[in-house]
Amino acid sequence: MDFIGEFSVSLDVKGRFLLPNDIKKGLQLENATEQVLVLKRGIENCLELITIDAWKKIVENISTKDPFDPAVREFKRVYLGGAQKIGLDSIGRILLSKELIKYAGLEKDIVLASTLTEIEIWDKETYYKKFFENYSAEQFSALAKKVMATKPETI
């Protein structure tokens, strides 16, 4: 899964939103109604949409952790709890549960933001305040230096 971009969409009164065509193409869904995605809580107050294959890798990794460690058990409950296998309805919408909507503080307007391997689902106002309105060029520069400090190999 290789996604690029941000998409603004709206939740309807039932908690559904239309998945943009660019994301559907990235998922390469052959039958849009198959349950080929997992919707789960994000680490931050957002939701994450990933493929079943990505989910299986996460579960495989987590299952190797020590089940007698209280931190592992707590992490499993919070991170894995609420996860749902989902598909699209007949017109390409995704239904979000009331619990997940509440967790992410989603209102009517939401943003689907690519992190390359997953789609984060944010309340639109929260997303723009957190990452853009109150985030200076200097802060982003410092973050970029910290994350991208290693020089890439030359071609």
C-alpha positions as CSV (number, residue, x, y, z in Angstrom):
1,M,0.0,0.0,0.0
2,D,1.5,3.3,-1.1
3,F,-0.6,6.3,-0.6
4,I,0.1,9.9,-1.3
5,G,-1.9,13.0,-0.3
6,E,-4.6,14.4,1.9
7,F,-8.3,14.2,1.2
8,S,-11.1,16.2,2.8
9,V,-14.4,14.3,3.1
10,S,-17.5,14.6,5.2
11,L,-19.2,12.2,7.6
12,D,-22.9,11.7,7.1
13,V,-25.3,11.4,10.0
14,K,-24.8,7.7,10.2
15,G,-21.0,8.0,10.5
16,R,-20.1,7.1,6.9
17,F,-17.8,8.7,4.4
18,L,-17.0,8.2,0.7
19,L,-13.6,6.8,0.2
20,P,-11.8,8.9,-2.5
21,N,-11.1,7.1,-5.8
22,D,-7.3,7.7,-5.5
23,I,-7.3,5.7,-2.2
24,K,-9.4,3.0,-3.8
25,K,-6.9,2.7,-6.6
26,G,-4.0,2.6,-4.1
27,L,-5.8,-0.3,-2.4
28,Q,-6.3,-2.1,-5.6
29,L,-9.7,-3.4,-4.4
30,E,-11.2,-5.9,-6.8
31,N,-14.4,-6.2,-5.0
32,A,-15.0,-3.1,-2.9
33,T,-17.4,-4.8,-0.5
34,E,-14.9,-7.5,0.6
35,Q,-13.6,-6.9,4.2
36,V,-10.0,-6.2,3.1
37,L,-9.3,-3.3,5.4
38,V,-8.8,-2.8,9.1
39,L,-9.9,0.3,10.9
40,K,-8.3,0.9,14.3
41,R,-7.4,3.5,16.9
42,G,-4.3,5.4,16.1
43,I,-1.5,6.1,18.6
44,E,-2.7,9.8,18.6
45,N,-6.3,10.8,18.6
46,C,-7.0,9.7,15.1
47,L,-8.1,6.5,13.4
48,E,-5.9,4.4,11.1
49,L,-7.0,2.5,8.0
50,I,-4.7,-0.3,6.9
51,T,-4.8,-3.4,4.7
52,I,-5.5,-6.8,6.1
53,D,-1.9,-7.8,5.2
54,A,-0.4,-4.9,7.1
55,W,-2.7,-5.8,10.1
56,K,-1.4,-9.4,10.0
57,K,2.2,-8.2,10.2
58,I,1.3,-6.0,13.2
59,V,-0.4,-8.8,15.0
60,E,2.5,-11.2,14.3
61,N,4.9,-8.7,15.8
62,I,2.8,-8.1,18.9
63,S,2.2,-11.8,19.4
64,T,6.0,-12.2,19.9
65,K,5.9,-9.9,23.0
66,D,6.0,-11.3,26.5
67,P,2.4,-11.9,27.6
68,F,3.4,-11.8,31.3
69,D,4.6,-8.2,30.9
70,P,1.8,-5.8,32.2
71,A,2.9,-3.1,29.7
72,V,2.4,-5.6,26.8
73,R,-1.0,-6.6,28.0
74,E,-2.1,-3.0,28.4
75,F,-0.7,-2.1,25.0
76,K,-2.6,-5.0,23.4
77,R,-5.9,-3.9,25.0
78,V,-5.6,-0.3,23.9
79,Y,-4.0,-0.8,20.5
80,L,-5.9,-3.9,19.3
81,G,-9.2,-3.1,21.1
82,G,-11.8,-1.6,18.8
83,A,-10.0,-2.8,15.6
84,Q,-12.5,-3.8,12.9
85,K,-12.3,-5.6,9.6
86,I,-14.2,-3.5,7.1
87,G,-15.2,-3.2,3.5
88,L,-16.9,-0.6,1.5
89,D,-20.7,-0.4,0.9
90,S,-22.2,-0.6,-2.5
91,I,-21.4,3.1,-3.3
92,G,-17.9,3.1,-1.8
93,R,-18.5,4.4,1.7
94,I,-16.9,3.3,5.0
95,L,-18.9,3.2,8.1
96,L,-17.2,4.3,11.4
97,S,-18.5,3.0,14.7
98,K,-19.7,5.5,17.3
99,E,-16.9,4.4,19.6
100,L,-14.2,5.1,17.1
101,I,-15.8,8.4,16.1
102,K,-15.8,9.4,19.8
103,Y,-12.1,8.3,20.3
104,A,-10.9,10.4,17.4
105,G,-13.2,13.4,18.2
106,L,-14.5,13.3,14.7
107,E,-17.1,15.9,13.6
108,K,-18.7,16.3,10.2
109,D,-15.5,17.4,8.3
110,I,-12.6,15.0,8.4
111,V,-9.2,14.6,6.7
112,L,-7.8,11.3,5.3
113,A,-4.0,11.8,5.5
114,S,-1.5,9.4,4.0
115,T,1.5,8.2,6.0
116,L,2.5,6.1,3.0
117,T,1.6,2.8,4.6
118,E,-1.7,3.8,6.2
119,I,-4.4,6.4,6.0
120,E,-5.0,8.4,9.2
121,I,-8.5,9.7,9.8
122,W,-8.5,13.1,11.6
123,D,-11.1,15.6,12.6
124,K,-10.3,18.4,10.0
125,E,-10.1,21.2,12.5
126,T,-7.8,19.2,14.9
127,Y,-5.6,18.1,12.0
128,Y,-4.9,21.5,10.7
129,K,-4.4,23.1,14.1
130,K,-2.0,20.4,15.3
131,F,0.1,20.1,12.2
132,F,-0.1,23.3,10.3
133,E,-1.7,26.4,12.0
134,N,0.4,26.1,15.2
135,Y,3.5,24.5,13.7
136,S,6.3,26.9,12.6
137,A,8.7,26.4,9.8
138,E,11.5,26.3,12.4
139,Q,9.8,23.5,14.3
140,F,9.4,21.5,11.0
141,S,13.0,22.2,10.1
142,A,14.2,20.8,13.5
143,L,12.0,17.8,13.1
144,A,13.2,17.2,9.5
145,K,16.8,17.3,10.7
146,K,16.1,14.9,13.6
147,V,14.3,12.4,11.4
148,M,16.2,12.7,8.2
149,A,19.7,13.2,9.6
150,T,21.3,10.4,7.7
151,K,22.5,11.4,4.3
152,P,20.9,9.4,1.5
153,E,23.1,7.3,-0.7
154,T,24.0,9.0,-4.0
155,I,22.8,7.4,-7.2
